[in-house]
Amino acid sequence: MMRICLVILPAILLGGCVSAAKTVVTAPFKVVGQGVDWATTSQDEADRNRGREMRKQEERERKERKRAEKEWKRQQRDD
């Protein structure tokens, strides 16, 4: 019985140490990976941002065209 306790007890205690050691060793890699993820833009994000910018540009052009047409009509009326 004593032999079994001498074998099982250290195995149980070391199991927790191995888990903690693994957490401590892998933590810096996880932090760096998260930082890289935050610092870079995925292709999906880049596509979404590009589409948004294109829609804004089209809206600006539409407003400018509408303003120019109004100005042209006003000039035609004044003549």
C-alpha positions in Angstrom: 0.0 0.0 0.0 2.8 2.4 0.9 4.5 1.8 -2.5 1.3 2.6 -4.4 1.0 5.9 -2.4 4.6 6.7 -3.2 4.0 6.3 -6.9 0.5 7.9 -7.2 1.1 10.9 -4.9 4.0 12.4 -6.9 2.2 11.8 -10.2 -0.8 13.7 -9.0 1.3 16.6 -7.6 3.5 16.8 -10.7 0.4 16.8 -12.9 -0.5 20.2 -11.6 3.1 21.5 -12.0 3.3 20.4 -15.6 0.0 22.2 -16.3 1.2 25.4 -14.7 4.5 25.2 -16.4 2.8 24.7 -19.7 0.7 27.8 -19.1 3.7 29.9 -18.1 5.7 28.7 -21.1 3.0 29.3 -23.7 1.7 32.6 -22.3 4.2 34.8 -24.1 3.6 33.2 -27.4 -0.2 33.7 -27.0 0.3 37.4 -26.1 2.6 38.0 -29.1 0.2 36.2 -31.4 -2.7 38.4 -30.1 -0.7 41.5 -30.6 0.2 40.6 -34.2 -3.5 39.8 -34.8 -4.5 43.3 -33.5 -1.7 45.0 -35.5 -2.4 43.4 -38.8 -5.5 43.6 -41.0 -7.1 40.4 -42.4 -8.1 40.2 -46.0 -11.7 40.3 -45.0 -11.2 43.5 -43.1 -9.2 45.0 -45.9 -12.0 44.1 -48.4 -14.7 45.5 -46.1 -12.7 48.8 -45.6 -12.0 49.2 -49.3 -15.7 48.6 -50.1 -16.7 51.2 -47.5 -14.2 53.7 -48.9 -15.5 53.1 -52.5 -19.1 53.7 -51.4 -18.1 57.0 -49.6 -16.2 58.1 -52.7 -19.2 57.3 -55.0 -21.5 59.3 -52.6 -19.1 62.3 -52.7 -19.0 62.1 -56.5 -22.8 61.9 -56.7 -23.3 64.9 -54.5 -20.7 66.9 -56.5 -22.4 65.9 -59.8 -25.8 66.9 -58.4 -24.4 70.3 -57.2 -22.8 70.9 -60.6 -26.1 70.1 -62.4 -28.0 72.6 -60.1 -25.4 75.2 -60.8 -25.6 74.6 -64.5 -29.4 74.8 -64.4 -29.2 78.0 -62.4 -26.8 79.5 -65.0 -29.1 78.5 -67.9 -32.1 80.1 -66.2 -30.2 83.3 -65.5 -29.2 83.6 -69.2 
